[in-house]
Amino acid sequence: MSRVIWKGAISFGLVNIPVALKTASRSHTLDLDLLDQRDMAPVGYQRINKHTGKVIDSEHIVKGYQYEKDEYVVLNDEDFRQANVEATQTVDIVSFVQADSIPPYYFDTPYYLEPDKRGERGYALLHETLRKTGRAALALVVLRNRQHLAALLVVGKALVLNTMRFADEVVPIEDLSLPSGGKGKAATPREVAMATRLVKDMSEDWKPEQYRDTYREDLMARIHAKIKAGKTHLLTPASEEAAPSGKGAKVIDMMALLKQSIGHRGKAPARPASRNADLLDDEEEEKPATKKAAGKATAKKASTKASTKASTKTSTKTSTKEAATRKAAPKKAAARKAAPAKKRKAA
């Protein structure tokens, strides 16, 4: 099903023809995901700093043009905004050329032009004019913020807009090493006659449906055969523990750890091979150990209460004793002062 990707108008002199631009091609390329064969987890990619090896946040990534080795010009959003052509909703026809004069390697992506109800008459006029004259209309159109050169061609009852490559995007044929047609390299008349006969014998009408992508068909057949035979794998869901931290953390093999935990269930755990295995063992043994832990906690609480009470009692006694000592000290000092006075009176 063709989908609309753009709506606008064909500008043909003073005539505007409202149209919708629809996709004329579709890709059947198989969409294959990358998986880790050990646990069938999806494989992802991260953007890293090639010097530090650390993952970079998108806010720190900029685009640069290398004009010399290791020398860059950094481009920001404003640079791209200034370079973008003004987006218009028109296919601006600039000239007409013979349709068969355009080399096929200039064509890029085809689109159907479908007329709006208001533009049906103008559409029919342009279509008939191009058909009668054998011409193609060259036009400029802005798609996805980029200006394209395009050719409007007659295909059956429709007009097709085919985006084109600019001249500097095409490698010149002169760059090729081709036969010069000199002595010993040119075809003989007899060879040409035999080749012409072969061409006639192999000639037929153009029937595109008889040519198929056999590679894709064979690959899909193998996929369906594996599904039918039950040779499928369940995708491993992402876990918080296995999520990338961005600091080069080791990847945890969850299946291996779970199997190890099951083997240790109900047994006294041996010295763990890793911290992760220890964590999983603790989780496995958590339920059977709850009662023991509760008993220990109760005993510990009672012991702590008794210790606190004894400590408080001892502390109280010590404080009382110290207070009594401090209170008695002034009385002793007064007694020492009074003793000489009594002696002097007696004398």
C-alpha positions as CSV (number, residue, x, y, z in Angstrom):
1,M,0.0,0.0,0.0
2,S,1.5,3.3,-1.1
3,R,1.6,6.0,1.6
4,V,1.5,9.8,1.4
5,I,4.8,11.4,2.4
6,W,4.2,14.9,1.1
7,K,1.4,17.2,0.0
8,G,1.8,20.3,-2.2
9,A,1.4,21.4,-5.8
10,I,3.2,21.2,-9.1
11,S,4.1,24.7,-10.3
12,F,3.8,24.7,-14.1
13,G,4.1,28.3,-15.3
14,L,1.1,30.1,-13.8
15,V,-0.7,26.8,-13.3
16,N,-0.7,25.2,-9.8
17,I,-1.7,21.5,-9.7
18,P,-2.4,20.2,-6.1
19,V,-0.9,16.8,-5.7
20,A,0.1,14.2,-3.1
21,L,3.5,12.5,-3.3
22,K,3.3,8.8,-2.6
23,T,5.9,6.1,-2.3
24,A,6.4,4.1,-5.4
25,S,8.9,1.5,-4.0
26,R,9.1,-0.6,-0.9
27,S,11.9,-2.7,0.6
28,H,11.6,-6.4,1.4
29,T,14.9,-6.6,3.1
30,L,14.8,-9.0,6.1
31,D,14.9,-7.1,9.4
32,L,17.4,-9.3,11.4
33,D,18.3,-8.4,15.0
34,L,21.6,-9.1,16.6
35,L,21.5,-11.5,19.6
36,D,24.0,-12.9,22.1
37,Q,24.0,-16.7,21.3
38,R,24.8,-17.5,25.0
39,D,21.5,-16.1,26.5
40,M,19.6,-14.8,23.4
41,A,19.7,-11.2,24.8
42,P,19.6,-8.4,22.2
43,V,22.9,-6.8,21.3
44,G,23.1,-3.0,21.6
45,Y,25.6,-0.4,20.6
46,Q,26.9,2.5,22.6
47,R,28.7,5.7,21.6
48,I,32.0,5.8,23.3
49,N,35.0,8.2,23.5
50,K,37.7,6.4,21.6
51,H,40.4,7.9,23.9
52,T,38.9,7.1,27.3
53,G,36.6,4.2,26.3
54,K,33.8,5.7,28.3
55,V,30.2,6.1,27.1
56,I,29.2,9.6,26.0
57,D,25.9,11.2,26.7
58,S,24.2,12.6,23.6
59,E,24.3,16.1,24.9
60,H,28.1,16.1,24.5
61,I,28.2,14.8,20.9
62,V,28.7,17.3,18.1
63,K,29.3,16.9,14.4
64,G,32.6,17.8,12.8
65,Y,34.0,18.0,9.3
66,Q,37.6,16.8,8.8
67,Y,39.2,19.2,6.4
68,E,42.7,17.9,7.1
69,K,44.0,14.9,9.0
70,D,43.0,15.3,12.7
71,E,41.7,18.8,12.0
72,Y,38.0,19.4,12.3
73,V,35.5,22.2,11.9
74,V,32.6,21.7,14.3
75,L,29.1,22.4,13.0
76,N,26.2,23.4,15.4
77,D,22.5,23.5,14.9
78,E,22.6,27.1,13.6
79,D,25.0,26.1,10.8
80,F,22.5,23.5,9.6
81,R,19.6,25.8,9.9
82,Q,21.4,28.4,7.7
83,A,22.3,25.8,5.1
84,N,18.8,24.4,4.8
85,V,16.8,25.7,1.9
86,E,13.4,27.3,2.6
87,A,10.9,24.5,2.7
88,T,8.2,25.0,0.1
89,Q,5.2,22.8,-0.8
90,T,5.8,23.0,-4.5
91,V,7.4,21.0,-7.2
92,D,8.9,23.8,-9.2
93,I,9.3,22.9,-12.9
94,V,12.4,24.7,-14.3
95,S,12.8,23.1,-17.8
96,F,11.8,20.3,-20.2
97,V,14.1,17.8,-21.8
98,Q,13.8,14.7,-24.0
99,A,12.8,11.9,-21.7
100,D,15.2,9.4,-23.3
101,S,18.1,11.8,-23.1
102,I,18.5,11.3,-19.3
103,P,21.0,8.5,-18.5
104,P,19.3,5.9,-16.1
105,Y,22.1,6.2,-13.5
106,Y,20.9,9.7,-12.7
107,F,17.7,8.4,-11.3
108,D,17.4,7.7,-7.6
109,T,14.1,7.2,-5.9
110,P,10.6,7.1,-7.6
111,Y,7.4,8.6,-6.2
112,Y,3.9,8.6,-7.5
113,L,2.1,12.0,-8.0
114,E,-1.6,11.7,-7.3
115,P,-3.8,14.6,-8.1
116,D,-6.1,16.3,-5.6
117,K,-9.7,16.7,-6.7
118,R,-9.1,20.4,-7.4
119,G,-6.1,19.5,-9.6
120,E,-7.4,16.7,-11.8
121,R,-7.8,18.9,-14.9
122,G,-4.3,20.4,-14.6
123,Y,-2.8,17.0,-13.9
124,A,-4.4,15.6,-17.0
125,L,-3.1,18.5,-19.1
126,L,0.5,18.1,-18.0
127,H,0.3,14.3,-18.4
128,E,-1.0,14.6,-22.0
129,T,1.5,17.3,-22.9
130,L,4.5,15.3,-21.7
131,R,3.2,12.1,-23.4
132,K,2.7,13.8,-26.8
133,T,6.1,15.6,-26.7
134,G,8.1,12.8,-25.3
135,R,9.5,15.2,-22.7
136,A,10.4,14.9,-19.1
137,A,9.9,17.9,-16.8
138,L,13.0,18.8,-14.6
139,A,12.0,20.3,-11.3
140,L,13.3,21.2,-7.9
141,V,11.6,20.0,-4.7
142,V,12.4,20.1,-1.0
143,L,11.9,16.8,0.8
144,R,13.0,16.2,4.4
145,N,14.7,19.6,4.6
146,R,16.9,18.8,1.6
147,Q,16.5,20.2,-2.0
148,H,16.4,17.5,-4.7
149,L,16.6,17.6,-8.5
150,A,13.7,15.6,-9.9
151,A,12.2,14.4,-13.2
152,L,8.5,14.2,-13.9
153,L,7.9,11.3,-16.2
154,V,4.8,9.7,-17.8
155,V,4.3,6.1,-16.7
156,G,1.0,4.8,-18.0
157,K,-1.8,7.0,-16.8
158,A,0.3,8.4,-14.0
159,L,3.0,11.0,-13.5
160,V,6.1,9.8,-11.6
161,L,8.5,12.0,-9.8
162,N,11.9,10.5,-9.7
163,T,14.5,12.2,-7.6
164,M,17.9,12.5,-9.3
165,R,21.5,12.6,-8.5
166,F,23.4,15.9,-9.2
167,A,26.1,15.8,-11.8
168,D,28.9,15.9,-9.2
169,E,27.4,12.8,-7.6
170,V,27.9,10.7,-10.8
171,V,31.3,9.1,-11.6
172,P,32.2,10.1,-15.2
173,I,32.3,7.3,-17.7
174,E,35.6,8.6,-18.9
175,D,37.1,7.3,-15.7
176,L,36.6,3.8,-16.9
177,S,39.0,1.7,-18.9
178,L,36.9,0.6,-21.9
179,P,37.7,-1.2,-25.2
180,S,38.9,1.3,-27.7
181,G,37.5,-0.7,-30.7
182,G,41.0,-0.8,-32.3
183,K,42.4,-3.7,-34.3
184,G,41.9,-7.0,-32.7
185,K,39.4,-5.7,-30.2
186,A,36.5,-4.8,-32.4
187,A,33.7,-7.3,-33.0
188,T,33.6,-8.9,-36.5
189,P,30.4,-8.7,-38.7
190,R,29.8,-12.4,-38.2
191,E,30.0,-12.2,-34.4
192,V,27.6,-9.3,-34.5
193,A,25.1,-11.3,-36.7
194,M,25.2,-14.3,-34.4
195,A,24.8,-12.1,-31.3
196,T,21.8,-10.3,-32.9
197,R,20.2,-13.7,-33.7
198,L,20.7,-14.7,-30.0
199,V,19.1,-11.4,-28.8
200,K,16.1,-12.0,-31.0
201,D,15.7,-15.6,-29.8
202,M,15.8,-14.4,-26.1
203,S,13.5,-11.3,-26.6
204,E,10.2,-11.2,-24.8
205,D,7.7,-8.7,-23.4
206,W,8.6,-6.9,-20.1
207,K,7.0,-8.9,-17.3
208,P,8.6,-7.8,-14.0
209,E,6.5,-10.2,-11.9
210,Q,8.5,-13.2,-13.3
211,Y,11.7,-11.9,-11.7
212,R,11.8,-12.6,-8.0
213,D,14.2,-12.2,-5.1
214,T,15.1,-15.9,-4.8
215,Y,17.6,-15.2,-2.0
216,R,15.0,-13.7,0.2
217,E,12.5,-16.4,-0.6
218,D,14.9,-19.2,0.2
219,L,15.9,-17.5,3.5
220,M,12.3,-17.1,4.5
221,A,11.6,-20.8,3.6
222,R,14.4,-21.8,6.0
223,I,13.1,-19.5,8.7
224,H,9.6,-21.0,8.4
225,A,11.0,-24.5,8.5
226,K,12.8,-23.8,11.7
227,I,9.7,-22.3,13.3
228,K,7.7,-25.4,12.3
229,A,10.4,-27.7,13.7
230,G,10.3,-25.8,17.0
231,K,13.9,-24.5,16.6
232,T,13.1,-21.2,18.2
233,H,14.6,-19.3,21.2
234,L,12.9,-17.0,23.7
235,L,14.3,-13.6,23.9
236,T,15.9,-12.9,27.4
237,P,14.2,-9.9,29.0
238,A,16.4,-7.1,30.1
239,S,17.2,-7.0,33.9
240,E,18.3,-4.2,36.1
241,E,21.4,-6.2,37.3
242,A,22.5,-6.9,33.7
243,A,21.8,-3.4,32.4
244,P,24.9,-1.6,31.2
245,S,26.2,0.9,33.7
246,G,28.3,2.8,31.1
247,K,31.5,2.1,33.1
248,G,32.7,-1.1,31.4
249,A,31.0,-3.4,33.9
250,K,31.3,-7.1,33.3
251,V,28.3,-8.9,31.6
252,I,26.6,-11.3,34.0
253,D,25.6,-14.7,32.7
254,M,22.2,-14.9,34.5
255,M,21.4,-18.4,33.3
256,A,24.7,-19.8,34.7
257,L,24.1,-18.1,38.1
258,L,20.5,-19.3,38.3
259,K,21.6,-22.9,37.6
260,Q,24.3,-22.6,40.3
261,S,21.8,-21.3,42.8
262,I,19.4,-24.2,42.1
263,G,22.3,-26.6,42.7
264,H,23.0,-25.0,46.1
265,R,19.4,-24.9,47.2
266,G,19.0,-26.6,50.6
267,K,22.8,-27.2,51.0
268,A,25.4,-25.3,53.1
269,P,26.8,-23.0,50.5
270,A,30.4,-23.4,49.6
271,R,32.8,-20.5,49.3
272,P,31.2,-18.5,46.4
273,A,33.1,-18.1,43.2
274,S,31.9,-14.5,42.8
275,R,30.0,-11.8,44.6
276,N,27.0,-12.2,42.3
277,A,26.8,-15.9,43.0
278,D,26.9,-15.1,46.8
279,L,24.0,-12.7,46.3
280,L,21.9,-15.3,44.5
281,D,22.6,-18.0,47.1
282,D,21.5,-15.6,49.9
283,E,18.2,-15.1,48.0
284,E,17.7,-18.9,47.7
285,E,18.4,-19.5,51.4
286,E,16.4,-16.5,52.7
287,K,13.1,-18.3,53.4
288,P,14.4,-21.4,55.3
289,A,16.6,-19.2,57.4
290,T,13.9,-16.8,58.5
291,K,12.9,-18.7,61.7
292,K,16.5,-19.1,62.9
293,A,17.2,-15.5,62.2
294,A,14.1,-14.4,64.1
295,G,15.1,-16.5,67.2
296,K,18.6,-15.1,67.1
297,A,17.2,-11.6,66.8
298,T,14.9,-12.1,69.9
299,A,17.7,-13.5,72.0
300,K,20.0,-10.7,70.9
301,K,17.3,-8.1,71.8
302,A,16.8,-9.6,75.3
303,S,20.5,-9.7,75.9
304,T,20.8,-6.1,74.7
305,K,18.0,-5.0,77.0
306,A,19.6,-6.7,80.0
307,S,23.0,-5.3,79.3
308,T,21.5,-1.8,78.9
309,K,19.6,-2.2,82.3
310,A,22.8,-3.4,84.1
311,S,24.8,-0.7,82.5
312,T,22.3,2.0,83.6
313,K,22.2,0.6,87.1
314,T,26.0,0.6,87.4
315,S,26.2,4.1,85.9
316,T,23.6,5.3,88.5
317,K,25.6,3.9,91.4
318,T,28.8,5.4,90.2
319,S,27.2,8.8,89.7
320,T,25.7,8.7,93.2
321,K,29.0,7.7,94.8
322,E,30.9,10.5,92.9
323,A,28.3,13.0,94.0
324,A,28.6,12.0,97.6
325,T,32.4,12.2,97.4
326,R,32.2,15.7,96.0
327,K,29.8,16.7,98.7
328,A,32.0,15.4,101.5
329,A,35.1,17.1,100.3
330,P,34.2,20.6,101.5
331,K,33.3,19.3,104.9
332,K,36.7,17.7,105.3
333,A,38.4,20.9,104.2
334,A,36.4,22.9,106.8
335,A,37.4,20.4,109.5
336,R,41.1,20.9,108.7
337,K,40.8,24.7,109.0
338,A,38.9,24.4,112.3
339,A,41.5,22.2,114.0
340,P,44.3,24.8,114.4
341,A,41.9,27.3,115.7
342,K,40.9,25.0,118.6
343,K,44.5,24.4,119.4
344,R,45.3,28.2,119.6
345,K,42.2,28.7,121.9
346,A,43.5,25.9,124.2
347,A,46.9,27.5,124.4
